[in-house]
C-alpha cells in the first residue's frame, strides 16, 4: 500500500501543484506539575500539519448566440492531515472515510482526497438564466453577533479542526431541497423542485413518497443608502423514504412555509440594520423565527438578537429555546481615550448571563477587568487580565474567580507567562504558569487545581 501511494504521489506531482502548506513544530519544556507531582522534562511535543494540493484543474465550455449554454467544473486532488479525526469517536459512529477520500487514515491521520464538482451549468440569455444544478439553498438572513460557538472545520466530511471556526446562533425555516431548477431574471431568483416515488408501496400510490420546493428571492435594492432584500420559501416532504431532502438530514415529514427579509440604512453619521427569518412547519405545527438588529454610531455599537429555537452549539444540547441577547460596545479610542467598554446580556430569558468588561490601553500596557453574574445558576464571576508588550518580550497575567457564594462552588483561576521571539530567531522561549483552575482546591478531581510551571523553547516552520 505504501509503495502504491508513493508511486501515486510522484505521478500526480509531475502534473503540478496549485497550493501547498506544510507546517510543523517541536517543543521541549522543563518544569513541575503541582497537581500530580511530575517534574523534569514534562512538556515534549511535536506536530505536523499538511494541506497540499497535488493537482487542481478547471474546465469550462460556453456556447455562442443570444441563447447559449455554459458549464464550469473543477477537480482537486490533495493530501491533508486531520489531527482531530479520532475525536469523532465520541459520536459513537464508525470512523470510515467518505467515498471521495481515496485513501483514508494513512500514516497517523493522513488522508488523500479527491474532489470533483460541476460548479455551474446554465442555459442563459442577456438578462436571464436557468441553472441545471438544482434549487438554491434556504435563506438565513438573521444571525446573532453576540452568541457564538466553536464550529468544526471539515474536509470531505472529516473533521480537520474541532474548534477551527466560529458559528453564530441562528434559526432558519426547515427546508426541503427537492431536485429541480433555478431560474433568474433581472437579479430575481426563482427555484422549483419536485420528486416522487410511485413504486414505494404495493398500491402504486403516486404520492406516497414525495418532496417539493418553491423558492423566491429578490435582489438587494439600494435606494440612496437604504437597502432592502426579501425572500420566501415553501417546501414539503413525506419523509420515511430512502432519500432525505431536509437541511437537517433527518428524513422526517415536513410541510413548511417561510419568509426572510433584511433592511439597512447607512449615512455619514450612523448605520442601522435589521434581519429576520420567520416560518411555520405545518406538518409538525411548529412556529419559528429569529431577528437580529445592529446600530453603529461612531464609538457606539449596539447588537440585539432573538430566536425561538436557534442552533447554539454543535454538541448536545444543540439548540437554545427562546434565546434573547443584547450587547453594547463603547470604544472611546476613536475619541483619543484608550478605553473600550463591553456590556452584554446573554440568554436573558433562560440563563440571564450578564457581563461587563473594560479594556484600558496605555502605551505598552493593556488592562482588562471584568465582572459578570448568571442569575439562573446564581454564580458571580470577576476577573482581571493584564498584558505588557515590550520590544524584547511579552508578559501576560490573569486571575479570575467564580462563585455561587459557597465554598464548593468557588473556583479561583490564575495564569502568567513571559515569552520572547527575538533572542533566538525562529524560536519562542517561554516561562509559563498554566492550568491553575482551582487554587482553592475545591475540585473533586484535583487534575487542574494548582497547574504547572514550565520553561520551554519551541521552534516551528
Secondary structure, DSSP 8 states (H G I E B T S, - for coil): -HHHHHHHHHHHHHH--SEEEEEEEEEEEEEEETTT--EES---EEEEEEEEEEEEEEEEEE--SSSEEEEEEEEEEEEEE-TTGGGGGGGT------TTEEEEEETTTEEEEEEEEEEEEEEE-SSEEEESS-----------SS-EEEEEEEETTEEEEEEEEEEE-B-----B--SEEEEEETTEEEEEEEEEETTSSTT--TTSEEEEEEEEE---EEETTEEEEEEEEEEEE---SS---BTT-----EEEEEEEEEEEEE-SS-EEEEEEEEEEETTTTEEEEEEEEEEEETTEEEEEEEEEEEE--SSSS-EEEEEEEEEEEEEGGGGT--EEEEEEEESTTTT-EEEEEEEEEETTEEEEEEEEEETTTTEEEEEEEEEEE-SS-EEEEEEEEEESSSSTT-EEEEEEEEEESSSSTTEEEEEEEEEE--TT---SS-SSSS-EEEEEEEEE-
